[in-house]
């Protein structure tokens, strides 16, 4: 099975709809990365930075293994979230009113963004089929300026269940294929780098490497230069951002269930993510 086969639309996607998908109004950004790399934290904070720049933002938890954005944001009753949106998309009943009902609005200062929470049980991953995900993403492109997709790290193809024809990693692969830019987040230490290089063997798509939790205590002097050299030598890729370790700020963020731009505005990690957000808005697609 190829990626093209995986995301091949059915008869429910006629030519006019495919043309609209190609038009791509909103900018869709997939945040993919190795397990324990902090990709969900990066996705969440990127979404808030975009919103602070007056963008109309939707943050989507599409992690089919370990959805965590609801916990990050302190939602005690996150609701049906992504599965309900996909169900409406399959029935061709997804409209703006329903999307607003099924997403959570977060206001901070004079800004706001909306969050579509993830699976309420990881066993429901079979409901994340490529066709419904593609239809939902296209609908959301017409409603927002930026869509940030928090994805699972697993990419291996061919994993299927006896109870479903949906492959295990369909959600991640389908949404990356439909996105404008994919970020590949990894933890900046020897274990995290090795894990990321291993994961990249299944990454048959272009992405921006993003080093997270960069610190000299795990890499020695000139940590950023070492990371850039490693990405160039082993992946032939340019490191697009280095997010420094800031444990105090990120711990406070988790404690208060709020993004860095609210609770740690002067954090070095927050500043790096803000600059990454600017780069993503300026990127030529």
Backbone torsions as a table, in degrees:
resi	resn	phi	psi	omega
1	UNK	NA	131.5	178.4
2	UNK	-100.3	168.2	176.8
3	UNK	-61.4	-37.3	178.7
4	UNK	-61.9	-38.8	177.6
5	UNK	-66.4	-37.6	-176.0
6	UNK	-63.5	-40.0	-175.7
7	UNK	-105.1	11.7	-179.8
8	UNK	-60.6	121.8	-177.2
9	UNK	-72.4	154.0	177.5
10	UNK	-88.3	-170.3	-178.8
11	UNK	-65.6	-13.1	-179.4
12	UNK	-75.6	-5.9	178.1
13	UNK	-113.1	85.3	-179.9
14	UNK	-71.5	172.2	-176.5
15	UNK	-55.5	-43.5	179.6
16	UNK	-58.4	-37.4	178.8
17	UNK	-69.3	-41.9	177.6
18	UNK	-61.4	-37.0	178.1
19	UNK	-63.7	-38.7	178.9
20	UNK	-66.9	-37.2	178.3
21	UNK	-61.6	-40.4	179.5
22	UNK	-66.6	-29.4	-178.4
23	UNK	-64.4	-39.1	173.8
24	UNK	50.9	82.9	178.8
25	UNK	-72.2	-62.5	-179.9
26	UNK	-78.2	161.2	176.9
27	UNK	-93.6	117.4	-179.5
28	UNK	-101.7	126.1	-176.4
29	UNK	-122.3	118.5	177.9
30	UNK	-92.2	132.6	176.5
31	UNK	-110.6	103.1	-179.5
32	UNK	-113.6	159.3	177.5
33	UNK	171.6	174.4	-177.8
34	UNK	-70.0	156.3	176.1
35	UNK	-59.0	140.2	178.1
36	UNK	67.2	19.9	179.7
37	UNK	-87.4	-11.8	-176.5
38	UNK	86.0	21.9	-176.7
39	UNK	-64.4	-35.3	179.1
40	UNK	-66.1	-38.1	176.5
41	UNK	-64.1	-41.2	177.5
42	UNK	-64.3	-45.4	-179.6
43	UNK	-60.3	-47.1	-178.6
44	UNK	-60.9	-47.6	-177.1
45	UNK	-70.9	-33.0	173.6
46	UNK	-60.6	-44.4	-179.0
47	UNK	-59.7	-42.7	179.5
48	UNK	-68.6	-34.9	177.1
49	UNK	-65.3	-42.1	176.6
50	UNK	-60.1	-43.5	-179.9
51	UNK	-63.9	-36.5	179.2
52	UNK	-67.8	-17.1	177.5
53	UNK	-95.5	20.6	176.7
54	UNK	68.2	25.3	173.1
55	UNK	-90.5	146.3	174.7
56	UNK	-85.5	113.1	-165.0
57	UNK	-119.4	139.4	169.7
58	UNK	-121.0	125.9	176.5
59	UNK	-105.5	122.9	-174.4
60	UNK	-117.7	128.2	173.4
61	UNK	-92.5	100.2	179.6
62	UNK	-112.6	25.5	177.6
63	UNK	-76.8	114.2	-176.1
64	UNK	-85.5	-2.0	179.2
65	UNK	-109.9	-52.6	-173.3
66	UNK	-136.1	67.5	179.2
67	UNK	-62.0	132.7	-172.4
68	UNK	-140.6	-3.2	-175.1
69	UNK	-64.1	-35.5	178.2
70	UNK	-59.8	-42.7	178.6
71	UNK	-67.2	-40.5	178.3
72	UNK	-58.0	-36.3	-174.8
73	UNK	-97.3	3.0	175.3
74	UNK	74.8	24.2	177.8
75	UNK	-75.8	120.5	178.7
76	UNK	-86.1	-28.2	177.9
77	UNK	-133.8	80.2	-173.9
78	UNK	-69.4	-15.2	178.1
79	UNK	81.0	-173.3	-174.2
80	UNK	-70.9	-27.7	173.4
81	UNK	57.5	-129.9	-168.6
82	UNK	-63.9	-34.5	-178.4
83	UNK	-65.9	-35.9	178.6
84	UNK	-68.9	-39.2	178.0
85	UNK	-63.9	-43.5	179.5
86	UNK	-66.0	-36.0	178.1
87	UNK	-62.8	-42.2	177.6
88	UNK	-66.6	-37.6	179.2
89	UNK	-63.1	-42.0	179.1
90	UNK	-62.0	-36.1	-179.2
91	UNK	-86.6	3.3	-178.5
92	UNK	57.5	38.9	179.6
93	UNK	-121.6	16.3	179.2
94	UNK	-80.1	114.6	179.6
95	UNK	-128.9	168.5	-175.8
96	UNK	-57.1	-43.3	-178.1
97	UNK	-59.2	-43.0	-179.7
98	UNK	-69.5	-38.2	178.8
99	UNK	-63.3	-42.2	178.6
100	UNK	-65.8	-36.4	179.2
101	UNK	-66.3	-34.7	-174.0
102	UNK	-92.6	-3.6	176.5
103	UNK	-110.8	155.1	179.0
104	UNK	-99.6	131.8	176.1
105	UNK	-95.1	132.2	176.2
106	UNK	-117.1	123.1	178.1
107	UNK	-103.8	136.5	174.9
108	UNK	-142.6	116.1	-172.4
109	UNK	63.1	-130.4	177.6
110	UNK	-94.5	4.8	-176.6
111	UNK	-106.6	168.4	176.4
112	UNK	-159.7	163.5	171.8
113	UNK	-151.1	168.2	179.4
114	UNK	-116.9	147.5	-177.4
115	UNK	-124.2	128.9	172.9
116	UNK	-104.2	110.2	-175.1
117	UNK	-73.7	164.9	-172.5
118	UNK	-91.9	-162.8	-179.4
119	UNK	-59.3	136.5	175.8
120	UNK	-84.8	-4.6	172.3
121	UNK	-152.9	125.8	-179.7
122	UNK	-58.4	-20.5	179.8
123	UNK	-70.1	-9.0	-178.5
124	UNK	-92.1	16.2	-176.7
125	UNK	-58.5	-24.8	-179.4
126	UNK	-63.4	-20.1	-180.0
127	UNK	-77.6	-7.9	-179.4
128	UNK	-93.3	69.8	-178.7
129	UNK	-87.1	154.1	-172.6
130	UNK	-62.1	-41.7	-176.6
131	UNK	-64.0	-48.8	-179.5
132	UNK	-66.3	-36.7	176.7
133	UNK	-62.9	-43.7	178.8
134	UNK	-63.8	-42.3	178.9
135	UNK	-64.5	-42.9	-179.4
136	UNK	-66.0	-41.8	179.9
137	UNK	-63.5	-41.5	179.5
138	UNK	-64.1	-41.1	177.4
139	UNK	-60.5	-44.3	-178.3
140	UNK	-66.7	-28.8	177.5
141	UNK	-60.0	-31.2	-179.0
142	UNK	-82.9	-6.6	-176.4
143	UNK	-111.0	-16.2	-173.7
144	UNK	-133.3	166.2	175.3
145	UNK	-90.5	-38.4	-178.5
146	UNK	-137.0	134.9	175.0
147	UNK	-120.1	122.4	178.6
148	UNK	-106.8	123.1	-175.5
149	UNK	-110.6	116.4	176.7
150	UNK	-90.8	115.7	-171.3
151	UNK	-114.9	161.7	173.2
152	UNK	-71.4	159.5	-178.9
153	UNK	-86.1	-19.7	-174.8
154	UNK	-74.3	134.9	-177.4
155	UNK	-125.6	-9.9	-173.6
156	UNK	-53.1	133.6	-179.7
157	UNK	-94.8	162.0	175.3
158	UNK	88.6	0.3	178.3
159	UNK	-84.1	111.7	-177.1
160	UNK	-127.5	163.8	179.2
161	UNK	-113.9	150.1	178.0
162	UNK	-67.0	-18.9	-176.8
163	UNK	-98.6	1.8	-176.2
164	UNK	-157.3	150.6	175.0
165	UNK	-95.6	6.6	176.4
166	UNK	-85.1	123.2	179.2
167	UNK	-68.1	151.2	-173.0
168	UNK	-58.2	-37.7	-175.3
169	UNK	-106.5	25.7	179.8
170	UNK	-57.7	-45.4	-174.0
171	UNK	-58.3	-49.0	-178.2
172	UNK	-63.3	-48.4	-177.0
173	UNK	-67.3	-42.2	-178.5
174	UNK	-64.8	-42.6	-177.5
175	UNK	-73.2	-35.1	174.6
176	UNK	-62.8	-42.1	-179.9
177	UNK	-62.7	-30.1	-178.4
178	UNK	-91.2	-7.6	-176.2
179	UNK	-84.1	162.9	176.5
180	UNK	-85.5	-37.7	-179.6
181	UNK	-140.6	137.4	174.1
182	UNK	-113.8	136.0	174.1
183	UNK	-104.3	138.6	175.3
184	UNK	-112.1	103.9	-174.0
185	UNK	-95.1	135.7	175.7
186	UNK	-139.9	154.7	178.0
187	UNK	-80.8	130.7	-172.5
188	UNK	-84.1	68.4	172.5
189	UNK	-147.8	171.5	-173.5
190	UNK	-60.0	-39.8	179.5
191	UNK	-69.3	-45.5	-179.0
192	UNK	-63.5	-40.2	179.2
193	UNK	-66.7	-44.2	179.0
194	UNK	-62.1	-41.7	179.2
195	UNK	-64.0	-41.1	-179.1
196	UNK	-65.9	-44.1	178.4
197	UNK	-61.5	-35.6	176.6
198	UNK	-65.3	-46.2	-179.3
199	UNK	-64.2	-32.6	-177.2
200	UNK	-66.3	-16.0	177.9
201	UNK	-63.4	-25.8	178.4
202	UNK	-97.9	1.3	-176.5
203	UNK	-89.8	90.2	179.5
204	UNK	-94.1	44.3	-179.8
205	UNK	-148.0	159.5	178.7
206	UNK	-78.3	142.8	178.0
207	UNK	-153.1	162.1	175.6
208	UNK	-95.1	115.8	175.5
209	UNK	-68.5	131.2	-179.1
210	UNK	-126.7	117.7	178.4
211	UNK	-88.6	125.7	-178.4
212	UNK	-114.2	149.9	180.0
213	UNK	57.2	50.2	-179.8
214	UNK	-75.7	128.7	-179.3
215	UNK	-155.7	144.9	-178.0
216	UNK	-71.9	-19.8	-176.9
217	UNK	-66.8	-20.8	178.6
218	UNK	-107.1	-18.2	-176.7
219	UNK	-119.9	-8.9	-178.2
220	UNK	85.3	-164.5	-178.1
221	UNK	-68.1	154.0	178.1
222	UNK	54.4	48.2	-176.0
223	UNK	-58.5	-43.6	-177.5
224	UNK	-64.0	-41.5	179.0
225	UNK	-64.4	-39.6	177.7
226	UNK	-61.4	-41.4	180.0
227	UNK	-65.3	-43.2	180.0
228	UNK	-64.3	-41.2	178.1
229	UNK	-63.4	-40.9	-179.0
230	UNK	-65.2	-45.3	179.8
231	UNK	-63.3	-39.2	-179.2
232	UNK	-70.3	-41.4	-175.4
233	UNK	-72.9	-41.7	-172.3
234	UNK	-98.0	-27.1	-179.5
235	UNK	-115.5	-8.5	-174.0
236	UNK	53.4	42.8	-177.2
237	UNK	-130.9	151.3	177.9
238	UNK	-88.8	128.3	175.3
239	UNK	-68.7	121.7	-171.7
240	UNK	-91.8	-20.2	178.2
241	UNK	-161.8	145.2	172.9
242	UNK	-121.2	113.3	-179.4
243	UNK	-99.6	113.0	-174.1
244	UNK	-70.5	153.2	174.5
245	UNK	-65.2	131.6	175.4
246	UNK	-146.1	74.9	-172.3
247	UNK	-59.6	-40.0	-177.8
248	UNK	-62.0	-43.9	-178.4
249	UNK	-69.2	-44.1	-178.3
250	UNK	-70.4	-34.0	175.8
251	UNK	-65.4	-41.2	178.1
252	UNK	-64.7	-37.4	177.8
253	UNK	-61.5	-43.9	177.9
254	UNK	-67.1	-40.6	-179.3
255	UNK	-61.3	-43.4	-177.1
256	UNK	-91.0	-5.5	-178.3
257	UNK	54.5	50.1	178.9
258	UNK	-145.3	158.5	-177.2
259	UNK	-74.0	167.1	-179.5
260	UNK	-61.8	-33.5	-177.1
261	UNK	-68.1	-12.9	176.8
262	UNK	-99.4	-43.3	-173.1
263	UNK	-103.7	-13.0	-177.9
264	UNK	-147.9	62.2	-173.3
265	UNK	-60.3	-30.8	-177.5
266	UNK	-93.4	6.7	-179.3
267	UNK	-62.7	140.1	176.9
268	UNK	-65.9	-34.5	177.2
269	UNK	-64.5	-42.9	179.0
270	UNK	-61.9	-41.4	-179.0
271	UNK	-64.7	-39.4	178.4
272	UNK	-64.9	-39.9	178.9
273	UNK	-69.3	-36.3	176.7
274	UNK	-62.1	-43.4	178.7
275	UNK	-66.2	-36.4	176.1
276	UNK	-63.6	-41.0	177.4
277	UNK	-59.9	-41.2	177.6
278	UNK	-63.9	-42.9	178.2
279	UNK	-61.1	-39.4	-179.3
280	UNK	-68.3	-36.1	177.6
281	UNK	-70.2	-31.7	-177.3
282	UNK	-86.5	-13.5	-174.5
283	UNK	-62.1	138.5	176.5
284	UNK	-81.1	125.7	-176.9
285	UNK	-96.4	NA	NA
